[in-house]
Amino acid sequence: MPVPLPTATTRWRCTLCGNLTRFDVTRSSRVVEYVHLDLAGEPAVEETEVLAENVESVRCRWCNAVDRIELVDRPGAHVPAARDGNSSAESAAGSGSASA
C-alpha cells in the first residue's frame, strides 16, 4: 500500500522501531525538464516541472521495515483553528457590547 507524502503538519514514523528521521523512498515521477547545454555539450537542468509523482514504497533505514511506515503529527506544527465566529475573543467582545 502506498504511503502518503508528509505535509507541513505531518511526518513519517516507523511503527516497528519508532524511527522519525531516516527513510529510503522509492518513487516514480513524470517530469518535464528544461536542459541547457553549454558550448562544450555539458548539460545542466535549469527548470523542472513535476507532472506526476507516485511514492511506491518507504523503507525504514534503521530496521528495514517497509510496510510499517505511518503519518504522524509534527510536534509544534500549527494547525489553523476553524473559523466559526465563536472564538473566546469574539465572544468576549460580543458580550461586552451586548451589556452596554
ABEGO torsion letter per residue (X at the ends): XBBBBBBAABBBBBAAAGBAABBBBBBBBBBBBBBBBBAAGBBBBABBBBABBBBABBBBAAAGBAAABBBBBBBGBBBBBBBAGABAAAAAAAAAAAAX
